[in-house]
Amino acid sequence: MSNTIEKALLRQKEVARLKKEAEISNPEADKTDHIETANKIENENIETGKVKSVEASFEADQPENPIKNAQPNKRVFKIDVVDLESRGFVSLHSTRSQINEEFREIKRKLLSNAFGALSKTITNANIIMVTSARPSEGKTFTAINLAMSIAAEKDKRVLLVDADVLKPNILRTFGLKERSGLIEYLLGDVKEIGDVMFPSNIDKLTIIPAGRAHHLSTELLASEAMSELITQFSTRYPDRVVIIDTPPIVGINESAVLANFAGQAVVVVEEGGSRLSDVQKAVARLNPNMAIGFVVNKSLDTSQQSGYYGYHHYGNDREGEEEPTKTA
């Protein structure tokens, strides 16, 4: 009822406006002629589409009905956490699982470096790159688990960036379709970084995909746009940790470039698979001012004779720091 009254009032105002225009254009005509002229002009304008009808104008001015117009948010990544848990990833339900405890221990050192006293001596301390010497040593597995474990913190948010632009694997691991991402932003195809930052159904976890392959990926990652983006990530949100999954570092220029931006590096080493010479080469390509640590993947628990993800040693050799003891 109230809508009908408001529509009628709006129509009266529109007719009055058109009537006034008719009087100005033809002052000699009588009042009846002015009304007829106004109605004629209104009808002609509606028919030709020069102006909206009063009803259309009224409806356009009304706030959207949140129920009528509700649609699923296609920008939210729906991650199957149950499936991840069945594949050996950090669980968001079983708080005392072995892998949860291992990554709790790993992240404590990372968070201490990022937000503790040492953070004042590290540039971009909350930017953590995860890499390995060679492919297939478990760096993406480690990056995802770290991100999920940190997302469980009460006062921290985590941004997981797939910067392995040569062989992106984060969305595939999550069972998600590829989207525009980091490369599109660096190319300028996407104007705002927020357009490629996808929230997820895991609270406090946001993801930036790698985007499409590009022959100038090294140059794009070394660009001023990337430098400014890292600065924004590092300083804009005081509670944010950024986990960057990078390509293997030996022989890959993209990872060496990204090492100039990150404040911390986690080097994933496959027990029985990684060669010491490769690990040494990997460390040599990292920024010497970074906090550098190692995670041993696919290790064997000798007490149970079962394969598991072992945290053997994480830390860096900065002067004055006590090296943590091995836990497995």
Buried (B, 14 or more C-beta within 10 A) or exposed (E): EEEEEBBEEBBEEBBEEBBEBBBEEEEEEEEEEBBEBBBEBBEEBBEEEEBBBBEEBBEEEEEEEEEEEEEEEEEEBBBEBEEBBEEBBBBBEEEEBBBBBBBBBBBEBBBBBBBEEBBEEBBBBBBBBBBBBBEEBBBBBBBBBBBBBBBBBEEBBBBBBBBBBBEBBBBEBBEBEEBBBBBBBBBEEBEEBEBBBBBBEBEBBBBBBBBBEBEEBBBBBBBEBBEEBBEEBBEEEEEBBBBBBBBBBBEBBBBBBBBBBBBBBBBBBBBEBBEEEBBEBBBEBBBEEBBBBBBBBBBBEEEEEEEBBBBBBBBBEBEEEEEBEEEB
